Amino acid sequence: MKEQKDITIQNLLTVKSIVTILLTVVFSALSLRGGISGEQFLNIFSVVIAFYFGTQYQKGEQQKGGDQE
């Protein structure tokens, strides 16, 4: 169980994850302060999250050998 927790923490500390979390925090703060509109926030956030989960999915497929025919 401890190994699984360590792996999860290591995955959260990847550069991609840190950038995603920081962008989420920054754009949330800007949206709450009125620096950007809700629509702009939604567009930016959607792109960031789609990229993050898209690369996570692709990584999982490569590990499973999904690229082999």
N, C-alpha and C positions, 0 to 999 in steps of 0.2 A: 504494500500500500504506500509506503514511504517513497519507493522508487517511482511510482506513478505520479506522486505529488511533485517530486523533483523534476521529472520530465515535463510536467505541465508548466512549472515555473520557468524552466529553460526555454520552452516554446514561447512563453509570454515575453521573454527578454530578447527575442530576436529583433534585429533592426526594423524589419517590416512591421512587427507588432508595436514597437515603441513609436514609430512614425504614425501609425494608424491611431493609437491612443492619444498621442499629442495633438494630431490634427482634429480629432473629435473634441478634445478639451478646448482647443483654441477657437474653433468655429462655433462651439456651443457658447463660449463666453462672448464672442463677437455678436452672436445672434441675440443673446440676452441683453447686452448693452445697447443694442440697436445699431451696431456697426454694419451689419448686413441684414437683409430681409430674411424672413422665414423661407421664402422660395429659393433664395440664393443658398441658404444653409442646406436645404433639402437636396438641391442639385449637387453641391460639393460633397456632402456626406454620402449621398448615394454612390457617387463615383468612387470615393475612398473605400467604402464598405464592399462594393462590388469587386474592386481590384483585390482587396484583402482576401475575401472568401473565394474568389476565382483562382488566385494563386494557391490557396490552401487546398482547393479541390484538385487542381492540376498536380500538385505535389503528391497528394494521396493516390491519384491514379497512376503516377509514375512509380510509386513504391509498390503498388499492387501488380505492376507489369501490364497495365492497360494499354500500353503502346505496342505491344507485341501482337502480331496477326497470326 
